[in-house]
């Protein structure tokens, strides 16, 4: 999964600033939180959603 995220983001020139991985319980559903240097375009979100095993992709943009 990490490689798939990186490949898609790299193809779209989106840099990963930070990545956190977690599960809801041991052996349970995995979750990845990415902090990106720039907000991804809609096409990037759609491409991430095509990764086998990905259930949902959310994008939150914080203004500084």
HTML snippet that shows the backbone in 3Dmol.js (N, CA, C, O; Angstrom):
<script src="https://3Dmol.org/build/3Dmol-min.js"></script>
<div id="view" style="width:600px;height:400px;position:relative"></div>
<script>
const pdb = `
ATOM      1  N   UNK A   1       0.813  -1.189   0.000  1.00  0.00           N
ATOM      2  CA  UNK A   1       0.000   0.000   0.000  1.00  0.00           C
ATOM      3  C   UNK A   1       0.859   1.256   0.000  1.00  0.00           C
ATOM      4  O   UNK A   1       0.574   2.212  -0.721  1.00  0.00           O
ATOM      5  N   UNK A   2       1.901   1.249   0.804  1.00  0.00           N
ATOM      6  CA  UNK A   2       2.765   2.431   0.874  1.00  0.00           C
ATOM      7  C   UNK A   2       3.356   2.728  -0.498  1.00  0.00           C
ATOM      8  O   UNK A   2       3.402   3.883  -0.920  1.00  0.00           O
ATOM      9  N   UNK A   3       3.803   1.701  -1.187  1.00  0.00           N
ATOM     10  CA  UNK A   3       4.362   1.884  -2.525  1.00  0.00           C
ATOM     11  C   UNK A   3       3.326   2.402  -3.512  1.00  0.00           C
ATOM     12  O   UNK A   3       3.634   3.238  -4.361  1.00  0.00           O
ATOM     13  N   UNK A   4       2.101   1.906  -3.401  1.00  0.00           N
ATOM     14  CA  UNK A   4       1.036   2.352  -4.301  1.00  0.00           C
ATOM     15  C   UNK A   4       0.716   3.827  -4.080  1.00  0.00           C
ATOM     16  O   UNK A   4       0.554   4.587  -5.035  1.00  0.00           O
ATOM     17  N   UNK A   5       0.625   4.225  -2.806  1.00  0.00           N
ATOM     18  CA  UNK A   5       0.386   5.657  -2.517  1.00  0.00           C
ATOM     19  C   UNK A   5       1.511   6.506  -3.104  1.00  0.00           C
ATOM     20  O   UNK A   5       1.267   7.486  -3.808  1.00  0.00           O
ATOM     21  N   UNK A   6       2.741   6.112  -2.801  1.00  0.00           N
ATOM     22  CA  UNK A   6       3.900   6.878  -3.258  1.00  0.00           C
ATOM     23  C   UNK A   6       3.981   6.975  -4.757  1.00  0.00           C
ATOM     24  O   UNK A   6       4.319   8.029  -5.296  1.00  0.00           O
ATOM     25  N   UNK A   7       3.673   5.879  -5.446  1.00  0.00           N
ATOM     26  CA  UNK A   7       3.722   5.883  -6.909  1.00  0.00           C
ATOM     27  C   UNK A   7       2.727   6.869  -7.492  1.00  0.00           C
ATOM     28  O   UNK A   7       3.076   7.678  -8.352  1.00  0.00           O
ATOM     29  N   UNK A   8       1.492   6.803  -7.025  1.00  0.00           N
ATOM     30  CA  UNK A   8       0.456   7.702  -7.554  1.00  0.00           C
ATOM     31  C   UNK A   8       0.773   9.157  -7.230  1.00  0.00           C
ATOM     32  O   UNK A   8       0.673  10.024  -8.098  1.00  0.00           O
ATOM     33  N   UNK A   9       1.149   9.424  -6.000  1.00  0.00           N
ATOM     34  CA  UNK A   9       1.462  10.805  -5.631  1.00  0.00           C
ATOM     35  C   UNK A   9       2.682  11.309  -6.403  1.00  0.00           C
ATOM     36  O   UNK A   9       2.709  12.463  -6.831  1.00  0.00           O
ATOM     37  N   UNK A  10       3.678  10.463  -6.580  1.00  0.00           N
ATOM     38  CA  UNK A  10       4.859  10.851  -7.351  1.00  0.00           C
ATOM     39  C   UNK A  10       4.525  11.162  -8.796  1.00  0.00           C
ATOM     40  O   UNK A  10       5.063  12.111  -9.366  1.00  0.00           O
ATOM     41  N   UNK A  11       3.642  10.375  -9.396  1.00  0.00           N
ATOM     42  CA  UNK A  11       3.226  10.621 -10.780  1.00  0.00           C
ATOM     43  C   UNK A  11       2.562  11.986 -10.929  1.00  0.00           C
ATOM     44  O   UNK A  11       2.616  12.600 -11.994  1.00  0.00           O
ATOM     45  N   UNK A  12       1.941  12.448  -9.861  1.00  0.00           N
ATOM     46  CA  UNK A  12       1.245  13.747  -9.892  1.00  0.00           C
ATOM     47  C   UNK A  12       2.070  14.861  -9.245  1.00  0.00           C
ATOM     48  O   UNK A  12       1.562  15.959  -9.019  1.00  0.00           O
ATOM     49  N   UNK A  13       3.345  14.579  -8.945  1.00  0.00           N
ATOM     50  CA  UNK A  13       4.247  15.573  -8.369  1.00  0.00           C
ATOM     51  C   UNK A  13       3.750  16.104  -7.026  1.00  0.00           C
ATOM     52  O   UNK A  13       3.918  17.286  -6.724  1.00  0.00           O
ATOM     53  N   UNK A  14       3.138  15.230  -6.217  1.00  0.00           N
ATOM     54  CA  UNK A  14       2.670  15.599  -4.884  1.00  0.00           C
ATOM     55  C   UNK A  14       3.620  14.961  -3.876  1.00  0.00           C
ATOM     56  O   UNK A  14       3.784  13.741  -3.870  1.00  0.00           O
ATOM     57  N   UNK A  15       4.243  15.763  -3.033  1.00  0.00           N
ATOM     58  CA  UNK A  15       5.229  15.292  -2.068  1.00  0.00           C
ATOM     59  C   UNK A  15       4.574  14.926  -0.736  1.00  0.00           C
ATOM     60  O   UNK A  15       3.739  15.664  -0.213  1.00  0.00           O
ATOM     61  N   UNK A  16       4.975  13.762  -0.195  1.00  0.00           N
ATOM     62  CA  UNK A  16       4.513  13.340   1.120  1.00  0.00           C
ATOM     63  C   UNK A  16       5.435  13.961   2.167  1.00  0.00           C
ATOM     64  O   UNK A  16       6.638  13.701   2.176  1.00  0.00           O
ATOM     65  N   UNK A  17       4.867  14.780   3.043  1.00  0.00           N
ATOM     66  CA  UNK A  17       5.656  15.407   4.105  1.00  0.00           C
ATOM     67  C   UNK A  17       5.725  14.497   5.331  1.00  0.00           C
ATOM     68  O   UNK A  17       6.724  14.494   6.051  1.00  0.00           O
ATOM     69  N   UNK A  18       4.655  13.723   5.568  1.00  0.00           N
ATOM     70  CA  UNK A  18       4.613  12.828   6.726  1.00  0.00           C
ATOM     71  C   UNK A  18       3.609  11.726   6.434  1.00  0.00           C
ATOM     72  O   UNK A  18       2.637  11.939   5.709  1.00  0.00           O
ATOM     73  N   UNK A  19       3.848  10.531   7.007  1.00  0.00           N
ATOM     74  CA  UNK A  19       2.939   9.411   6.843  1.00  0.00           C
ATOM     75  C   UNK A  19       2.800   8.694   8.180  1.00  0.00           C
ATOM     76  O   UNK A  19       3.798   8.371   8.824  1.00  0.00           O
ATOM     77  N   UNK A  20       1.552   8.443   8.599  1.00  0.00           N
ATOM     78  CA  UNK A  20       1.278   7.695   9.822  1.00  0.00           C
ATOM     79  C   UNK A  20       0.420   6.495   9.470  1.00  0.00           C
ATOM     80  O   UNK A  20      -0.529   6.603   8.694  1.00  0.00           O
ATOM     81  N   UNK A  21       0.762   5.347  10.046  1.00  0.00           N
ATOM     82  CA  UNK A  21       0.021   4.113   9.796  1.00  0.00           C
ATOM     83  C   UNK A  21      -0.571   3.630  11.114  1.00  0.00           C
ATOM     84  O   UNK A  21       0.053   3.751  12.168  1.00  0.00           O
ATOM     85  N   UNK A  22      -1.785   3.080  11.044  1.00  0.00           N
ATOM     86  CA  UNK A  22      -2.445   2.616  12.252  1.00  0.00           C
ATOM     87  C   UNK A  22      -3.459   1.537  11.895  1.00  0.00           C
ATOM     88  O   UNK A  22      -3.783   1.345  10.723  1.00  0.00           O
ATOM     89  N   UNK A  23      -3.959   0.835  12.909  1.00  0.00           N
ATOM     90  CA  UNK A  23      -5.054  -0.129  12.763  1.00  0.00           C
ATOM     91  C   UNK A  23      -6.086   0.146  13.849  1.00  0.00           C
ATOM     92  O   UNK A  23      -5.761   0.688  14.906  1.00  0.00           O
ATOM     93  N   UNK A  24      -7.334  -0.233  13.579  1.00  0.00           N
ATOM     94  CA  UNK A  24      -8.377  -0.041  14.586  1.00  0.00           C
ATOM     95  C   UNK A  24      -8.259  -1.065  15.714  1.00  0.00           C
ATOM     96  O   UNK A  24      -8.756  -0.843  16.818  1.00  0.00           O
ATOM     97  N   UNK A  25      -7.585  -2.206  15.422  1.00  0.00           N
ATOM     98  CA  UNK A  25      -7.281  -3.239  16.417  1.00  0.00           C
ATOM     99  C   UNK A  25      -6.218  -4.148  15.818  1.00  0.00           C
ATOM    100  O   UNK A  25      -5.984  -4.107  14.610  1.00  0.00           O
ATOM    101  N   UNK A  26      -5.582  -4.955  16.627  1.00  0.00           N
ATOM    102  CA  UNK A  26      -4.544  -5.854  16.131  1.00  0.00           C
ATOM    103  C   UNK A  26      -5.130  -6.746  15.033  1.00  0.00           C
ATOM    104  O   UNK A  26      -6.120  -7.446  15.242  1.00  0.00           O
ATOM    105  N   UNK A  27      -4.495  -6.703  13.861  1.00  0.00           N
ATOM    106  CA  UNK A  27      -4.967  -7.476  12.719  1.00  0.00           C
ATOM    107  C   UNK A  27      -6.196  -6.899  12.044  1.00  0.00           C
ATOM    108  O   UNK A  27      -6.737  -7.512  11.123  1.00  0.00           O
ATOM    109  N   UNK A  28      -6.646  -5.737  12.482  1.00  0.00           N
ATOM    110  CA  UNK A  28      -7.877  -5.130  11.963  1.00  0.00           C
ATOM    111  C   UNK A  28      -7.648  -4.234  10.759  1.00  0.00           C
ATOM    112  O   UNK A  28      -6.622  -4.312  10.083  1.00  0.00           O
ATOM    113  N   UNK A  29      -8.611  -3.399  10.515  1.00  0.00           N
ATOM    114  CA  UNK A  29      -8.589  -2.478   9.385  1.00  0.00           C
ATOM    115  C   UNK A  29      -7.455  -1.467   9.537  1.00  0.00           C
ATOM    116  O   UNK A  29      -7.293  -0.852  10.590  1.00  0.00           O
ATOM    117  N   UNK A  30      -6.681  -1.308   8.479  1.00  0.00           N
ATOM    118  CA  UNK A  30      -5.552  -0.373   8.487  1.00  0.00           C
ATOM    119  C   UNK A  30      -6.014   1.018   8.056  1.00  0.00           C
ATOM    120  O   UNK A  30      -6.973   1.168   7.299  1.00  0.00           O
ATOM    121  N   UNK A  31      -5.308   2.023   8.556  1.00  0.00           N
ATOM    122  CA  UNK A  31      -5.573   3.402   8.183  1.00  0.00           C
ATOM    123  C   UNK A  31      -4.232   4.089   7.941  1.00  0.00           C
ATOM    124  O   UNK A  31      -3.268   3.873   8.675  1.00  0.00           O
ATOM    125  N   UNK A  32      -4.188   4.907   6.916  1.00  0.00           N
ATOM    126  CA  UNK A  32      -2.996   5.689   6.609  1.00  0.00           C
ATOM    127  C   UNK A  32      -3.374   7.153   6.598  1.00  0.00           C
ATOM    128  O   UNK A  32      -4.363   7.541   5.975  1.00  0.00           O
ATOM    129  N   UNK A  33      -2.592   7.968   7.285  1.00  0.00           N
ATOM    130  CA  UNK A  33      -2.787   9.414   7.292  1.00  0.00           C
ATOM    131  C   UNK A  33      -1.568  10.037   6.622  1.00  0.00           C
ATOM    132  O   UNK A  33      -0.440   9.866   7.082  1.00  0.00           O
ATOM    133  N   UNK A  34      -1.805  10.754   5.542  1.00  0.00           N
ATOM    134  CA  UNK A  34      -0.725  11.414   4.811  1.00  0.00           C
ATOM    135  C   UNK A  34      -0.814  12.923   4.999  1.00  0.00           C
ATOM    136  O   UNK A  34      -1.891  13.504   4.865  1.00  0.00           O
ATOM    137  N   UNK A  35       0.292  13.549   5.304  1.00  0.00           N
ATOM    138  CA  UNK A  35       0.397  14.999   5.290  1.00  0.00           C
ATOM    139  C   UNK A  35       1.167  15.337   4.017  1.00  0.00           C
ATOM    140  O   UNK A  35       2.294  14.880   3.826  1.00  0.00           O
ATOM    141  N   UNK A  36       0.559  16.131   3.158  1.00  0.00           N
ATOM    142  CA  UNK A  36       1.145  16.459   1.864  1.00  0.00           C
ATOM    143  C   UNK A  36       1.589  17.914   1.829  1.00  0.00           C
ATOM    144  O   UNK A  36       1.048  18.759   2.542  1.00  0.00           O
ATOM    145  N   UNK A  37       2.586  18.197   0.984  1.00  0.00           N
ATOM    146  CA  UNK A  37       3.070  19.569   0.859  1.00  0.00           C
ATOM    147  C   UNK A  37       2.068  20.465   0.134  1.00  0.00           C
ATOM    148  O   UNK A  37       2.044  21.675   0.359  1.00  0.00           O
ATOM    149  N   UNK A  38       1.246  19.882  -0.730  1.00  0.00           N
ATOM    150  CA  UNK A  38       0.245  20.646  -1.481  1.00  0.00           C
ATOM    151  C   UNK A  38      -1.060  19.865  -1.477  1.00  0.00           C
ATOM    152  O   UNK A  38      -1.062  18.642  -1.336  1.00  0.00           O
ATOM    153  N   UNK A  39      -2.167  20.576  -1.632  1.00  0.00           N
ATOM    154  CA  UNK A  39      -3.469  19.909  -1.715  1.00  0.00           C
ATOM    155  C   UNK A  39      -3.536  19.127  -3.030  1.00  0.00           C
ATOM    156  O   UNK A  39      -3.200  19.666  -4.084  1.00  0.00           O
ATOM    157  N   UNK A  40      -3.962  17.877  -2.977  1.00  0.00           N
ATOM    158  CA  UNK A  40      -4.030  17.078  -4.202  1.00  0.00           C
ATOM    159  C   UNK A  40      -5.228  17.474  -5.065  1.00  0.00           C
ATOM    160  O   UNK A  40      -6.286  17.840  -4.553  1.00  0.00           O
ATOM    161  N   UNK A  41      -5.043  17.396  -6.368  1.00  0.00           N
ATOM    162  CA  UNK A  41      -6.140  17.652  -7.302  1.00  0.00           C
ATOM    163  C   UNK A  41      -7.147  16.502  -7.209  1.00  0.00           C
ATOM    164  O   UNK A  41      -6.828  15.424  -6.707  1.00  0.00           O
ATOM    165  N   UNK A  42      -8.346  16.741  -7.691  1.00  0.00           N
ATOM    166  CA  UNK A  42      -9.386  15.715  -7.659  1.00  0.00           C
ATOM    167  C   UNK A  42      -8.944  14.432  -8.357  1.00  0.00           C
ATOM    168  O   UNK A  42      -9.290  13.338  -7.910  1.00  0.00           O
ATOM    169  N   UNK A  43      -8.189  14.549  -9.441  1.00  0.00           N
ATOM    170  CA  UNK A  43      -7.730  13.365 -10.168  1.00  0.00           C
ATOM    171  C   UNK A  43      -6.802  12.505  -9.304  1.00  0.00           C
ATOM    172  O   UNK A  43      -6.786  11.282  -9.443  1.00  0.00           O
ATOM    173  N   UNK A  44      -6.041  13.130  -8.425  1.00  0.00           N
ATOM    174  CA  UNK A  44      -5.155  12.385  -7.526  1.00  0.00           C
ATOM    175  C   UNK A  44      -5.989  11.565  -6.553  1.00  0.00           C
ATOM    176  O   UNK A  44      -5.696  10.393  -6.318  1.00  0.00           O
ATOM    177  N   UNK A  45      -7.020  12.169  -5.990  1.00  0.00           N
ATOM    178  CA  UNK A  45      -7.915  11.464  -5.074  1.00  0.00           C
ATOM    179  C   UNK A  45      -8.551  10.280  -5.800  1.00  0.00           C
ATOM    180  O   UNK A  45      -8.602   9.175  -5.261  1.00  0.00           O
ATOM    181  N   UNK A  46      -9.029  10.507  -7.003  1.00  0.00           N
ATOM    182  CA  UNK A  46      -9.655   9.425  -7.775  1.00  0.00           C
ATOM    183  C   UNK A  46      -8.670   8.305  -8.060  1.00  0.00           C
ATOM    184  O   UNK A  46      -9.031   7.130  -7.987  1.00  0.00           O
ATOM    185  N   UNK A  47      -7.436   8.650  -8.380  1.00  0.00           N
ATOM    186  CA  UNK A  47      -6.410   7.626  -8.622  1.00  0.00           C
ATOM    187  C   UNK A  47      -6.114   6.831  -7.350  1.00  0.00           C
ATOM    188  O   UNK A  47      -5.944   5.614  -7.414  1.00  0.00           O
ATOM    189  N   UNK A  48      -6.049   7.498  -6.200  1.00  0.00           N
ATOM    190  CA  UNK A  48      -5.818   6.795  -4.939  1.00  0.00           C
ATOM    191  C   UNK A  48      -6.960   5.833  -4.630  1.00  0.00           C
ATOM    192  O   UNK A  48      -6.736   4.759  -4.072  1.00  0.00           O
ATOM    193  N   UNK A  49      -8.171   6.213  -4.987  1.00  0.00           N
ATOM    194  CA  UNK A  49      -9.334   5.365  -4.728  1.00  0.00           C
ATOM    195  C   UNK A  49      -9.336   4.097  -5.568  1.00  0.00           C
ATOM    196  O   UNK A  49     -10.067   3.156  -5.257  1.00  0.00           O
ATOM    197  N   UNK A  50      -8.532   4.052  -6.627  1.00  0.00           N
ATOM    198  CA  UNK A  50      -8.480   2.861  -7.488  1.00  0.00           C
ATOM    199  C   UNK A  50      -7.510   1.803  -6.956  1.00  0.00           C
ATOM    200  O   UNK A  50      -7.461   0.698  -7.497  1.00  0.00           O
ATOM    201  N   UNK A  51      -6.748   2.107  -5.925  1.00  0.00           N
ATOM    202  CA  UNK A  51      -5.808   1.138  -5.362  1.00  0.00           C
ATOM    203  C   UNK A  51      -6.606  -0.006  -4.750  1.00  0.00           C
ATOM    204  O   UNK A  51      -7.479   0.232  -3.915  1.00  0.00           O
ATOM    205  N   UNK A  52      -6.322  -1.246  -5.150  1.00  0.00           N
ATOM    206  CA  UNK A  52      -7.031  -2.384  -4.564  1.00  0.00           C
ATOM    207  C   UNK A  52      -6.869  -2.407  -3.042  1.00  0.00           C
ATOM    208  O   UNK A  52      -5.758  -2.290  -2.525  1.00  0.00           O
ATOM    209  N   UNK A  53      -7.984  -2.557  -2.337  1.00  0.00           N
ATOM    210  CA  UNK A  53      -7.964  -2.590  -0.880  1.00  0.00           C
ATOM    211  C   UNK A  53      -8.296  -1.262  -0.237  1.00  0.00           C
ATOM    212  O   UNK A  53      -8.622  -1.223   0.949  1.00  0.00           O
ATOM    213  N   UNK A  54      -8.222  -0.166  -0.986  1.00  0.00           N
ATOM    214  CA  UNK A  54      -8.567   1.152  -0.430  1.00  0.00           C
ATOM    215  C   UNK A  54     -10.083   1.264  -0.375  1.00  0.00           C
ATOM    216  O   UNK A  54     -10.763   1.071  -1.382  1.00  0.00           O
ATOM    217  N   UNK A  55     -10.607   1.575   0.800  1.00  0.00           N
ATOM    218  CA  UNK A  55     -12.056   1.692   0.970  1.00  0.00           C
ATOM    219  C   UNK A  55     -12.540   3.117   0.798  1.00  0.00           C
ATOM    220  O   UNK A  55     -13.563   3.353   0.154  1.00  0.00           O
ATOM    221  N   UNK A  56     -11.811   4.075   1.371  1.00  0.00           N
ATOM    222  CA  UNK A  56     -12.212   5.481   1.300  1.00  0.00           C
ATOM    223  C   UNK A  56     -10.978   6.367   1.298  1.00  0.00           C
ATOM    224  O   UNK A  56      -9.953   6.037   1.895  1.00  0.00           O
ATOM    225  N   UNK A  57     -11.095   7.498   0.615  1.00  0.00           N
ATOM    226  CA  UNK A  57     -10.040   8.517   0.621  1.00  0.00           C
ATOM    227  C   UNK A  57     -10.705   9.836   1.001  1.00  0.00           C
ATOM    228  O   UNK A  57     -11.670  10.260   0.365  1.00  0.00           O
ATOM    229  N   UNK A  58     -10.186  10.473   2.030  1.00  0.00           N
ATOM    230  CA  UNK A  58     -10.683  11.773   2.467  1.00  0.00           C
ATOM    231  C   UNK A  58      -9.558  12.782   2.308  1.00  0.00           C
ATOM    232  O   UNK A  58      -8.385  12.462   2.497  1.00  0.00           O
ATOM    233  N   UNK A  59      -9.933  14.002   1.957  1.00  0.00           N
ATOM    234  CA  UNK A  59      -8.956  15.084   1.857  1.00  0.00           C
ATOM    235  C   UNK A  59      -9.428  16.230   2.741  1.00  0.00           C
ATOM    236  O   UNK A  59     -10.556  16.706   2.617  1.00  0.00           O
ATOM    237  N   UNK A  60      -8.552  16.659   3.629  1.00  0.00           N
ATOM    238  CA  UNK A  60      -8.857  17.787   4.505  1.00  0.00           C
ATOM    239  C   UNK A  60      -7.774  18.834   4.272  1.00  0.00           C
ATOM    240  O   UNK A  60      -6.585  18.555   4.420  1.00  0.00           O
ATOM    241  N   UNK A  61      -8.193  20.028   3.910  1.00  0.00           N
ATOM    242  CA  UNK A  61      -7.259  21.117   3.662  1.00  0.00           C
ATOM    243  C   UNK A  61      -7.379  22.111   4.821  1.00  0.00           C
ATOM    244  O   UNK A  61      -8.462  22.626   5.099  1.00  0.00           O
ATOM    245  N   UNK A  62      -6.270  22.368   5.482  1.00  0.00           N
ATOM    246  CA  UNK A  62      -6.254  23.320   6.584  1.00  0.00           C
ATOM    247  C   UNK A  62      -5.617  24.619   6.147  1.00  0.00           C
ATOM    248  O   UNK A  62      -4.514  24.621   5.599  1.00  0.00           O
ATOM    249  N   UNK A  63      -6.290  25.708   6.382  1.00  0.00           N
ATOM    250  CA  UNK A  63      -5.718  27.022   6.082  1.00  0.00           C
ATOM    251  C   UNK A  63      -4.832  27.439   7.237  1.00  0.00           C
ATOM    252  O   UNK A  63      -5.168  27.220   8.401  1.00  0.00           O
ATOM    253  N   UNK A  64      -3.697  28.041   6.912  1.00  0.00           N
ATOM    254  CA  UNK A  64      -2.808  28.474   7.983  1.00  0.00           C
ATOM    255  C   UNK A  64      -2.963  29.942   8.263  1.00  0.00           C
ATOM    256  O   UNK A  64      -2.286  30.479   9.140  1.00  0.00           O
TER     257      UNK A  64
END
`;
const viewer = $3Dmol.createViewer("view");
viewer.addModel(pdb, "pdb");
viewer.setStyle({}, {cartoon: {color: "spectrum"}});
viewer.zoomTo();
viewer.render();
</script>
